[in-house]
């Protein structure tokens, strides 16, 4: 399923995708973590102001985190995965932090900019992790893939390790996805750089060709 198809389904039936499929697991974890973020971001204004900012964030995030979790959950089967990740990373912060900034501005949260920036940074990382985990059957609350919260928690450490390793793995795959790469070897002489074809491991050894030989070969 493509990103466009999921967006169209959500627009046609938002009650189904954002209300009925409200993700209670996201509503459990996200408000608690964000309340801690707002507490320490506003601690320099005094513990009372910090506690009040944390309470406001907790009350705001309680119901809305489940909606944002349901939105992420809707994209878990999208292909290609990078398009789904990019979409939720742009869509969720735009929705959640716009409302969040207004709520805290009206409440008078002291360190508003610092708080929102810290919360937005957490959103970028947590959204990518949630999508990564949901594609592997974690943190889901609807359908046949849904498991108990305890079952999800037992799998979280391994999922975090896989998530951390996914970045370097992606770069490595991107760099060596082709069996033939063009490498330029510059020497101190006036000889032009040579082209090296890296053949697959089950074929003959690498063949070195000069640019003139490569151009004249059939």
Helices and strands as residue ranges (DSSP letters): H 3-12, H 14-14, I 15-20, H 24-41, G 43-45, H 47-74, H 81-107, H 112-134, H 149-175, E 184-185, E 194-197, E 207-209, H 211-216
